[in-house]
């Protein structure tokens, strides 16, 4: 059964200049510039409290920000979140926010926000129901969710619920997809599937992906470019191999630049987390 209805987004360029977010006397994001192009994965790394999630909040309109945000030639800085979403800027949240009363398939179909998919053929499970477009169907395949489509989120494991949340974001037909800690709580097998999906979304479907993730190995392996933040300020940006060797990146993660070449510093552990071993080698 063909799961996919091809729908490749139009090319998009997201540009932010001088993006700054203040909460009272605290500057959470400080004069950040970035570009995100069609078919590209941009990884954002930084210690806890570096301003990574606030950066996504600013781009998607959930917090007020100074500076400029443009999608192609359009200034979207003053648009509310739902208007930015309709333009194809789609984000995930660290909290999963699934529709618990709907099946897995229905969660994905509702996210498509396109009435055409409620007519025709539902190639995923039952004849006479709609199918998902290509990128969302790819997520279902990569994450091995096909057998789970008739079930409800309450019947899934935490890892499966998280994979469903990622798939639902993909089902929204994004031009630009922003994922906030998508690998949290995933097993190694699922992390590999996530990496494969990110590359497929970019290379096959032309979707732009902004990836925030504490799994530095995953970021470095999946991203075309990486931007490193600390205290809301860009330390450096560029190809993964350059960023992981940058002395300021090493110092911000380890508090020291005494790290072997080719290694990356451990992430600072959050509450209840165990720190990663220092000097862990990253797979290319």
C-alpha positions as CSV (number, residue, x, y, z in Angstrom):
1,X,0.0,0.0,0.0
2,X,1.4,3.4,-0.9
3,X,1.4,5.6,2.2
4,X,2.5,8.8,0.6
5,X,0.9,11.7,-1.2
6,X,3.8,13.7,-2.5
7,X,3.8,17.3,-1.3
8,X,7.2,19.0,-1.3
9,X,7.3,22.5,0.2
10,X,8.3,25.5,-1.8
11,X,11.9,26.7,-1.2
12,X,12.1,28.8,1.9
13,X,14.8,31.0,3.5
14,X,14.4,32.0,7.2
15,X,16.6,34.9,8.3
16,X,17.0,36.3,11.8
17,X,19.1,39.4,12.5
18,X,19.9,40.9,15.9
19,X,17.5,38.6,17.6
20,X,17.4,39.6,21.3
21,X,15.0,38.4,24.1
22,X,15.0,40.0,27.6
23,X,13.1,38.9,30.7
24,X,13.5,41.8,33.0
25,X,17.2,42.3,33.6
26,X,18.1,38.9,32.1
27,X,19.1,38.7,28.5
28,X,18.2,35.2,27.4
29,X,19.1,35.6,23.7
30,X,21.6,38.2,22.8
31,X,21.9,39.6,19.3
32,X,21.7,36.3,17.4
33,X,22.0,36.1,13.6
34,X,21.1,33.0,11.8
35,X,20.0,31.7,8.4
36,X,18.1,28.5,7.7
37,X,17.8,27.3,4.0
38,X,15.6,24.8,2.3
39,X,16.9,21.2,2.6
40,X,19.3,22.1,5.4
41,X,19.6,20.8,9.0
42,X,20.9,23.5,11.4
43,X,21.9,22.2,14.8
44,X,21.8,24.4,17.9
45,X,24.0,23.3,20.9
46,X,24.8,24.8,24.2
47,X,24.7,24.1,28.0
48,X,21.5,24.2,30.0
49,X,20.3,27.8,30.2
50,X,22.2,28.8,27.0
51,X,19.0,30.2,25.4
52,X,18.3,27.4,22.9
53,X,14.5,27.0,23.6
54,X,14.1,30.7,23.9
55,X,15.6,31.1,20.5
56,X,12.9,28.8,19.0
57,X,10.2,30.6,21.1
58,X,11.3,34.0,19.6
59,X,11.4,32.7,16.0
60,X,7.9,31.1,16.3
61,X,6.4,34.1,18.1
62,X,5.9,32.7,21.6
63,X,8.0,35.3,23.3
64,X,8.5,39.0,22.2
65,X,11.9,39.7,20.7
66,X,13.9,42.5,19.3
67,X,15.5,42.3,15.9
68,X,14.2,41.1,12.5
69,X,12.8,37.8,11.4
70,X,12.1,37.2,7.7
71,X,10.7,34.3,5.7
72,X,11.9,34.7,2.2
73,X,11.1,38.4,1.4
74,X,8.3,38.8,4.1
75,X,8.9,40.4,7.5
76,X,7.2,38.0,10.0
77,X,8.5,39.6,13.2
78,X,5.1,41.1,14.2
79,X,3.0,38.0,13.3
80,X,1.4,35.9,16.1
81,X,2.4,32.2,16.4
82,X,-0.6,30.8,14.5
83,X,0.1,33.1,11.5
84,X,3.8,31.9,11.4
85,X,2.6,28.3,11.7
86,X,0.3,28.8,8.7
87,X,3.3,30.0,6.7
88,X,4.9,26.7,7.4
89,X,7.1,27.4,10.4
90,X,6.3,24.3,12.6
91,X,7.7,23.5,16.0
92,X,7.7,20.7,18.5
93,X,7.6,21.1,22.2
94,X,9.5,19.4,25.0
95,X,6.0,18.5,26.4
96,X,4.4,16.2,23.9
97,X,0.8,17.6,23.8
98,X,-0.8,14.7,22.0
99,X,-4.5,14.3,21.4
100,X,-5.1,11.5,23.9
101,X,-8.7,10.7,22.7
102,X,-7.6,10.1,19.1
103,X,-5.7,7.2,17.6
104,X,-2.2,7.5,16.4
105,X,-3.4,7.8,12.8
106,X,-5.9,10.5,13.7
107,X,-3.3,12.5,15.6
108,X,-1.3,12.6,12.4
109,X,-4.2,13.4,10.1
110,X,-5.5,16.2,12.3
111,X,-2.0,17.7,12.2
112,X,-2.2,17.9,8.4
113,X,-4.9,20.6,8.7
114,X,-6.0,19.8,5.2
115,X,-9.6,18.7,4.6
116,X,-8.6,16.9,1.4
117,X,-7.0,14.2,3.6
118,X,-10.4,13.3,5.1
119,X,-11.6,12.1,1.6
120,X,-10.3,9.6,-0.8
121,X,-8.2,6.7,0.5
122,X,-6.8,6.3,4.0
123,X,-3.9,4.2,2.7
124,X,-2.3,3.9,6.1
125,X,-4.8,1.6,7.6
126,X,-8.3,1.4,6.2
127,X,-9.7,1.8,2.6
128,X,-11.9,4.8,2.1
129,X,-9.8,7.1,4.4
130,X,-7.1,9.7,3.5
131,X,-3.4,9.1,3.2
132,X,-0.5,11.1,4.7
133,X,1.8,13.1,2.5
134,X,5.3,11.8,1.7
135,X,7.3,13.4,4.5
136,X,4.8,12.3,7.2
137,X,4.6,8.8,5.7
138,X,8.4,8.7,5.8
139,X,8.3,9.4,9.5
140,X,5.8,6.6,10.1
141,X,8.1,4.2,8.3
142,X,11.4,5.3,9.9
143,X,9.8,5.2,13.4
144,X,8.1,1.9,12.8
145,X,4.7,3.3,13.8
146,X,2.6,1.6,11.1
147,X,1.4,-1.2,13.3
148,X,0.5,1.4,16.0
149,X,-1.7,3.6,13.9
150,X,-5.0,2.2,15.2
151,X,-3.9,2.6,18.9
152,X,-4.3,5.5,21.2
153,X,-1.3,7.4,22.7
154,X,-2.1,6.0,26.2
155,X,-1.2,2.6,24.8
156,X,2.3,3.6,23.7
157,X,5.6,3.7,25.5
158,X,7.2,7.0,26.3
159,X,9.6,6.6,23.4
160,X,6.8,5.8,21.0
161,X,4.8,8.8,22.2
162,X,7.8,11.0,21.5
163,X,8.2,9.6,18.0
164,X,4.5,10.2,17.4
165,X,5.0,13.9,18.5
166,X,7.8,14.3,16.0
167,X,5.8,12.6,13.3
168,X,2.8,14.9,14.0
169,X,5.0,18.0,13.6
170,X,6.2,16.6,10.2
171,X,2.6,15.9,9.2
172,X,1.8,19.7,9.5
173,X,3.5,20.2,6.0
174,X,6.3,22.3,7.3
175,X,8.6,24.5,5.2
176,X,10.7,24.9,8.3
177,X,10.6,22.3,11.1
178,X,11.9,23.3,14.6
179,X,12.5,20.4,16.9
180,X,13.2,21.0,20.6
181,X,15.0,18.0,22.3
182,X,13.3,15.4,20.0
183,X,15.7,12.6,21.2
184,X,15.0,13.0,24.9
185,X,14.2,9.5,26.4
186,X,14.7,7.7,23.1
187,X,16.6,4.4,22.9
188,X,19.7,4.1,20.6
189,X,17.7,2.4,17.9
190,X,15.1,5.2,17.8
191,X,17.9,7.9,17.8
192,X,19.3,6.3,14.7
193,X,15.9,6.3,13.1
194,X,15.6,10.0,14.1
195,X,18.9,10.9,12.5
196,X,17.9,9.1,9.3
197,X,14.6,10.9,9.2
198,X,16.2,14.3,9.7
199,X,18.5,13.7,6.7
200,X,15.6,12.4,4.6
201,X,13.4,15.4,5.4
202,X,16.2,17.7,4.3
203,X,17.5,15.8,1.3
204,X,14.4,14.2,-0.1
205,X,11.6,16.5,0.9
206,X,13.5,19.8,0.9
207,X,12.4,20.7,4.5
208,X,14.5,23.0,6.6
209,X,15.2,21.7,10.1
210,X,16.4,23.5,13.1
211,X,17.4,20.9,15.7
212,X,18.0,21.7,19.4
213,X,19.4,18.6,21.2
214,X,21.6,17.7,24.1
215,X,22.7,14.6,22.3
216,X,25.8,16.2,20.7
217,X,26.6,13.1,18.7
218,X,23.2,13.2,17.1
219,X,23.5,16.9,16.3
220,X,26.9,16.6,14.7
221,X,25.9,13.6,12.6
222,X,22.6,15.0,11.4
223,X,23.4,18.7,10.8
224,X,24.8,20.5,7.8
225,X,25.8,23.4,10.1
226,X,25.9,23.9,13.8
227,X,25.5,27.0,15.9
228,X,26.8,27.1,19.5
229,X,25.2,29.3,22.1
230,X,26.3,30.2,25.6
231,X,24.4,32.6,27.9
232,X,22.3,33.5,24.9
233,X,25.3,34.6,22.7
234,X,26.6,32.8,19.6
235,X,30.0,31.4,20.3
236,X,30.6,30.1,16.8
237,X,28.8,28.6,13.9
238,X,29.8,26.5,10.9
239,X,30.4,22.9,9.8
240,X,30.1,20.3,12.6
241,X,33.8,19.4,12.4
242,X,34.8,23.0,13.0
243,X,32.3,23.7,15.7
244,X,33.2,20.7,17.8
245,X,36.9,21.7,17.8
246,X,36.3,25.3,18.6
247,X,38.1,26.3,21.9
248,X,35.2,28.4,23.1
249,X,32.7,25.6,22.6
250,X,35.0,23.3,24.5
251,X,35.4,25.8,27.3
252,X,31.6,26.5,27.5
253,X,30.9,22.8,27.9
254,X,33.9,21.7,30.1
255,X,35.2,24.8,31.7
256,X,38.6,23.8,30.2
257,X,40.3,23.7,26.8
258,X,42.4,20.7,27.7
259,X,40.5,18.2,25.4
260,X,42.1,16.0,22.8
261,X,41.6,17.0,19.1
262,X,38.5,15.6,17.6
263,X,36.8,15.3,20.9
264,X,33.8,17.2,22.2
265,X,33.1,18.3,25.8
266,X,30.5,16.6,27.9
267,X,27.1,18.2,28.2
268,X,26.4,19.8,31.6
269,X,23.8,17.6,33.2
270,X,20.4,18.9,34.0
271,X,18.4,18.1,37.2
272,X,18.4,14.4,37.7
273,X,20.7,13.7,34.7
274,X,24.1,12.0,34.7
275,X,26.8,13.9,33.0
276,X,28.3,12.5,29.8
277,X,31.9,11.5,29.9
278,X,34.3,14.3,29.1
279,X,36.2,14.0,25.8
280,X,33.7,11.7,24.2
281,X,34.6,11.1,20.6
282,X,31.9,12.0,18.1
283,X,31.1,9.9,15.1
284,X,31.4,11.8,11.8
